[in-house]
Amino acid sequence: MTTDSAQDDTPIISGDTVGFDMRPRIPEDEERFTFSTVCRSNGLSSRLIISGYTQGSFPWPDAKDADAGLYPWGRLFPCTILKTGRVNLTHSMRRRVRDAVHRHYSGLELEILLDYDFDEVIEAIAEYHRKRSNGTWMTRDMIDMWKALHRQRIAHCVSVHIDGELAGGLYFTSVGRMLYGESMFSLRPDASKLALAALAAFAGMAHLPVIDCQMPTEHVIRMGAAVVEGRDFLKLNEFLARQSHFPWSRSESLSLLPFLESVYSEYAERTPNDLTIVHEQRFAHAGGCFSIRSPSTARATTMRTVADPRWKSFHLLPPIPASRPCTTV
């Protein structure tokens, strides 16, 4: 990966700046996976984060930046996005998902929860990367900031619990109807992949159509993420991030296993009518986010507030060939 310019060339703004143009500049050679730096902020605030994400930028500090209390804002071009709903499953993940819809992991009790104990999840992720990489970009200020964002219903988590113990998960940011994947961890094989598959299943049904993966990791590419041109991503992001905010308060501590079962119904030992009842019971549990139809019909339930169909015009855009060069420095 390359960076577009030296840090000294970028402006420094305060953490509570409002109205600054944080739109990332698309590099001429977009095939080199370049991080386009817009500015550095001296600290963070929820208003700055919402503004930056809406415009297509996110903070990405390294150890030197963290020591100085500065946060580079920008975006990696080209961009990596995952369409929600069904994800690609490898042979081993098909077995994991099949077990998950039956509520177990290698014979142990399994639960996957949305927004359950966010603080524990983000601390576990930071500790995981700290041990694995002898350090982490997740500074204490960032961790505390995202905890505050969670209390504002902007940051969220998915946690995987095996035999009653936290075994993996992820956290993400939500602005409007756009989801931004931040980081994940696994203490058991495939736990973070189960978390991502469960989030994609839920988000697809909730008309949250895209997860911004931020980086083209092997993990997300294998699960079906597409690499798209920057200008197309920025159009899609601006449209979705400016939509009405999803009612996350209704989904706190929500089990995502029924959503996995609904999306991967071929792994469930249920009749179509039984699956319809599962949909409706789960959506009712989500606090009325979803309209309820009679269990006697085999129609899928739909969300009361349907996303504007114009987003489909972006069509997740033609992906850039996966064979592109990726330079690491």
N, C-alpha and C positions, 0 to 999 in steps of 0.2 A: 504494500500500500504506500502511496505517496501523499504528501501534503502540498497544497497549492502555493504556499508562501511562508516565509518565516514569521514567527509569532510577533516579532517587533513591528511588522507591517500592518497589523490589525489594530483597530481602535479598542480601547478599554472603556467599558461602561460600568456604571454602578449596578449592584444586584437588584435594585428596585426601579431601574429605568423602565419607562413606559413610552411606547411610540417609536422606538428605534427600529430602523429597517434591518431585520434579521433574515431576510430572504437569502439563502445560499446562492452563490454564483456558480453556474454550471461550467466546468472546465471545458476547454476546446477538445482535449483528448479524453473523452469520457470512459474509454475502455480500460483505463489504467487503475481503476478503483482509487480515486483521489478524494481525500477529505478536504472539502472546500471550507476554509475558515472565514467566518464573517466578522467575528469580534471576540473579545474576551470580557467576561464579566467579573467584577470584583465582588464575589458573593452571589447568592441565589435568592429568588423570591418566587412565590407562587404566580404572581402576575407576569414576571419575566418568563417563567417556564411555559405558561399558557400561550403567551405571545410568541415565543420562539418556536414551539411545536406547531402552532397554527400556521406559521410562516415556513415551516419545513426544516428548522434547525433544532439540534439537540446538543447538550453539553458533553464534552468528551475530554476530560483532563488526563494528563499523564502525571507521573510522580513529581516532576519539576513544577508543573502548574499547581498541583495540590499543595505543595510546600509553600507556594507563594499566595495561595488563596485565590487563584485565578482560574476561570473556567472557559476554555475555548468553545465557541458555538459554531456549528456548521453542519455539514452533511457529507456522507460518503457517496460519491457518484461513480458509477450508476447505482441505482437504488434497488433494494431487495424487499419484496412484499410477499405476504402469504395470504391467499384467498381463504376465507373462513368456510366452515362447513366440513366436508370430508378432506382429509389430508392424505398424502401418499404414505402407505404403510409398508415397511419392509417385511420380510417373512417373519422375523422375530417379533416385530411390533404388532403384526396381525394376531399372534398368540397372546401378546400382552393385552391388546384391546378385547379380544375374545374373553380372556379371564376377567377383565375389568367390568364388562357388562354383566358378569355373574358375581361381581363384588368381591373378587379375590385376586391376590398376587402370589403366585407359586404356592397356593394353598393357604396363605395368610389373609386375614381380613383386610379389605381395601376400602378407602374412602378418598374422594377427590373433592375438595371444597373451594368455593369462590369466596374471597374476602374473609377468611377465617384467620385471625391472629396475624395480621400483616407485619407487626413489629418483629415477631419471631422469624417469619419467613425472610424478611430483608436482612436481618442480622445473620441468619444462617447462610444466605447467599454470599454476603460480604466475607464471612469467615471461611467459607468454602474456597473462594477465589484467593483470599489472603494466604491460605495454606498451600494452595495449588500453584500459585504464581509468585510466592514470596512477596506479596503485596497486591494491592487492588486499586483500580481507579475509583472505587466507591469510597470516597472520603467520609469522615464522620459528619461533616456538614451536609453532604449529599444524602446520607442515610437519614439524618434528622429532617432534612427538607422533604424527602419523600414520605416520611412518616406523617408530617404535617399535611402533605398533599392527600394522603389516604384519609385523614380526618375530614378533608374537604370533598371527598368522593371523586378525586382526580387520579389518585394512584390506587392500584388494586393488586391482588395476588391470587394465585392458584396454588394450593398446597396438596401434596399427596401424602396420605397417612397409611402406613402399612403396619398392621398389628398394633394400632394405637400410637405409633411413633411417626414423627415427621421424617419423611424419607426423600423428599425432593419437592421442587416447585419452581415457580417463576413469579416475577412481578412485572407490571406493565402500567403505562400511563394512558389515560383516556381523555381526549378533548373532542367535544362534539360526538360524532359517530366514528371517529378514527381511534384505533388502538396502536400503541407504540410499545413493542416488546423491549424490555430493558435488560434483564439478566435472568439466569436460571441456575439450578444446581441439582445434583443427584447424589444421594447417599446409597441408593440401590440402583441396579442396572435399569435403564430406560425410565426412571421415575420422572425426569424432566420432560421426556418425550410424551409420556402419558398426560402430564399437565398441559402441554401445548395442544395435544390432540383434543383434550377435554375443553380447553378454552375455545379452540376453533369450532368445535361442535356447538357450544353454547352461543358463541358470537354469530355463527351462521343463522341460527334460529332467531336471534334477537335483532337481525338486520344491522349487524355491525360487520360490514363486508370484507374488511381488509385489516391485516396486522402489518405494521411497518417493522420489519426485522432489523433495520439499521445496518446490519452487516451480513454479507453472504457466507455465513458459516456452513460447514459441511452438514451440521445438524439440521438446519432449516431447509437447505437445498434438497436434502434427501426426503424431506417431508412435503416437498412440492412448491417451495418458495420460488418465485420468478424474479429475475434480474431485469429491470426496466429502465428506460431512459429517464434522466432527471426531469426534463420538462413535463413529461407525462405524469410522473409521480407528483410533482409540485401542484399540478392542476387537480389531481385526484385528492391530494391531502388538503388543499385549501377548501375544496367543496365539502368534504366530509367533516373537517374540523370545525366548520362554521354551522353545522347542523345542530339541532336541539340536543342537549346533553342527555345521555341515556340515564334512566332512573336507577342508579346503582344501589341506592339505599334499600331497594326492595329485594336485592339479591344477596344480602350479607349472610354468610355461612351457608350458602346454597350448595347442595350436592350437585356435582356435574355428571355423576354416573348415569342418571336417566337421559341426559342429553347425548352422551356417548352411545347409549343403547338405542336412542331414536335415530341417530345418524348411521350407526352400524348395526341396523336391525337384523342383518343376516346372521349375526352372531348370537342373537337372543332367541330363546326358546319360548316365543310368545306368538299369538295370533295377531293379525293386523288390528283387530278391535282392541285387544289388550294393549298394544303399543299406543293406540290413540288415547286410551285412558292414562297411560304413563305420561304422555305429552301434557295432557290437561291437568293432571295432578301436580306435575312439576311446575307448570306455568302458573297455576293458582298459588303454589307455594312461593313463587317469586313475587307475590304481592300484587297480582292483578296486572302485571306488565303485558300479559298476553290475553287475547280474547278467547273465550271458552266456547267450544261447540259441543254438541251432544255426543256422548260416547257411542251412541248407536250409529253414528256416521263414521265412515272410515277416512274422512277428510283430515288433513293435517291442520293443526291450529296455526293461527297467524297472529302476528303482533298487532296490537291496537293501533299503534302509530307506525305506519309503514314508511321505510326510508324512501326518499325521493328517487323515483326510477331513473332520473338523469344520470346517476352514478354509473349505470350500466353502459352508458355511451363511452365511458373510458375503457370498458371491457377488459380490465386488467392489462390492456395494452400488449402489443406484441413483445415477448421477451427477447432480450439480447442473447445471442447464442452463448451457451454455457462454456464454449471452448475459448472464450476471450482470455487474453493474458492478464495475470494478476501479479503486480510487482510488489514485493515486500521489502521495506527498508528498516 
